[in-house]
């Protein structure tokens, strides 16, 4: 009976390690793919800048949404869905306003989980005949102030590095939807990254 329990524990540990490796590999591949797509898009942006109609005319945005941590332990600390608030500032536009840099500051907190991401990113806007709308994609990185209150964590505020890959679509000139995957370094050996879906308004 003891051997069987030991075997089950070893199997569970190995399965968890394998799952983490697969997830980390997939996320790294997604980020690398996003970087490559971004580089290719920037290279050819001058030739296709005129395709964006209308151009991005707003310098600020406010988003509200939900953050879903990837790991179940983090969801136990704060819940499956954590209410998010983000402010986006566009300090610079490039290539006839087709590409733009963005500085984002967010606030996510629920029960024993808190995260304040401060990031800088670069986005590229495209027009889609299929969607009939303008969409954007890009990557960013920065620091994430994080606190996780669990029995085996310090429950202290810590600044840890992280990044994100993002894609979004303009519903109107002001209203947009934004989907991001945040890949954040571990907090006390726990992965705090996850998926964020939010709706925003530009002003």
N, C-alpha and C positions, 0 to 999 in steps of 0.2 A: 504493500500500500504506500509505504514511504517512497519507494523507488518510482512508483507511478506518479505521485505528486511532484517529485523532483523533475521527472521527465516532462510533465505538463508545464511546470514553471519554465524550464529551459526552452521548451517549444514556444511558449508565449513570449519570452524575451527575444528569441530569434525572430519570431514573426513581427514583433514590434520594431526591431532594428531594421528588418527588411522593408517594412512599410515606410519607415522614416527615410531610408536610402532612396526608395522609389519616388517618394514625394519630393525630396530635396532635388533629385535629378530632374524630375519633371519641371519643377519651378525654375531651376537654373536654365534648363533648355528654353522655357518660355521667355525668361528675361533676355537670354542671348538672342533668341529669335526676334524679340521686340527691338533690341538694340540694332540688329542687322536690318530689319525692316525700316527702322528710323533712319539709319545711315543711308540706305538706298533711296528713301523718300526725300531726304534733304538734298542728296546729290542731284535728283531730277526735279527739284521743286521749282527752279527758275523757269523751266519750260512749261510747267503746268499750273503756274500760280493763278492764271486768269480763269481757271475752272471753278474757283470758289466764289459762290454767289449766295448770300451776301458775305463780305469779309467780316472778320471778327472786329467789332467796334467797341466792345466793353472791356473795362480794365479790372473789374471785380466780380466775384461770384460767391454765392452762399449756398451750401449744400446741407441737406439733412437726410439721414438714411439709417442703415443698419450694418453693424460689423459682426461677422460670424467667425469666431476663432476656429482654426483647423483642429486643434487638439481638444479632446473631451475634457481633460483636466482644467483647461482654461475656461471652457464653457461651464464647468461646475462652479468656478469662482465667480463668474459674472453673468452666466446665462448664455443661451444659444444666440440670441439677438441682442446686441448692445446698441442703444441709440447713439447716433453720431452727428456731430456738427462740425462743418469745415468752412473756412474762409479761403478763397482762392484770389490771388492777386497776380495780374499779368503785367510784369514790368517792361516787357519788350516783345514786339511783334516783328517777324521776319518774312521775307519773300512775299511781299504784297499781302501781309497778314495771314499767310497760309500756315506758317509755323509760329509758335509762341512759347516763351518761357513762362513758368508759373510757380509761384511760391504759395505753399499751402500750410495752414495751421489748423489742426483739428482737435476735438475734445470728445473722447469716448469713455464713458464711465457707467458701471452698473455693479452694485454690491461690492464684491471683492476684487474687481478688475477695473483698471483705469489705464488709458493710453492717450498721450498727447503727441501726435506726430507733427514734426516741423520739417518740411521737405521742400526741395527745389527740383522741378522737372521740366521736361521739354515735350511739347505736343505738336502733332502735325494734323492739319485738317484736310479732309478729302470730301468730294461730293460723290454720292452714290445714285446711279440711275435706278438701281434695284429698290433701294429704300426711298428714293425720292427726297432724301434729306442729306444734310452735311453731317459727317461723323468725324471723330478724332481718335488718335491713339498716341501713346508715348510711354516714357519711363521716367522715374525720379528716384531720389534718395535723400536721406537725411538722418536725423536723430529722433528717436521715439522715447519720450518719458513714459515709463511703464511701472505699474504697481500691481502685483498679484498677491492676494491674501489667501494663502492655503496653509495647511498644517506644516508643510515642508518647504515653505518659502519665507523670505525675510520680511515681506510686506512693506518694503521700502521703495521710495521713488528712485528709479535708476534711469539714466539716459543710455540707451543702447542703439547701435546703428541698424539701419534697415533701408529697404527700398520697395518700389512698387512698379507694377505694370498696369497700365490703364487703357480703357477704351470707352468711348462715350458717343452719344448721338444727340444732335440738336432737334428738339421737338418743335421749337419756334426760335426766333432770333434771340430770345431771352431764356427760355426754359430748356434744360438739358438733363439727360440721364447719364450717370457716370458709374462704371464698374471697375473696381481695382482689386488686385491681389497684392497684399502687403507681405513681404518676406522680411522678417525681423529677427535679429540675433536672439539667442536664448536668454531668458530671464530665470536665473537660478536653475539652469538645466531644463527649462520648460520652453517649448516653442510657442510664441505668442502671435505668430503671423495668422492671417486669415483673409477672408473675402469681404469686401465692402460694396454695397449697392446704395446709391444715393440719387436724389433728385435735386437739381440746383436752379437758381435764377441768377442771371447776370445783371449788373447795374453799373 
